[in-house]
Amino acid sequence: MRNMFTAGLVAFTLVAIPVAVQAGTLEGVAIGAGSGALIAGPPGAIVGGVIGGVVGGPNVVPRKRYRQCWTNRNGNRQCRWR
C-alpha cells in the first residue's frame, strides 16, 4: 500500500509540475500537498493542498517585460521598458 501511494505521489508530482509553473494557486497546492505528505502522510497531503490553495504560492513565472537601455548621441543613457 505504501509503495502504491509513493508511486501515485510521484506521478501526481510529475503531472502537476508543468501546471504549477503557470498559476500561483496551483503552485501553492503542489507545495502544500508535498510538504503535508512528507510531514503527516495522506491526511497531511490533503490538508496541505487545501491550505496551499487558499494561501497561494510563489510566482515563478517570469514576466516578459524587460528594460532596454542605450546611450544617445549626447552620451546620455536612456532606458525604456518593453
Beta strands, then each sheet from edge to edge (+ up, - down):
strand 1: 67-71
strand 2: 77-81
sheet 1: 1+ 2-
end
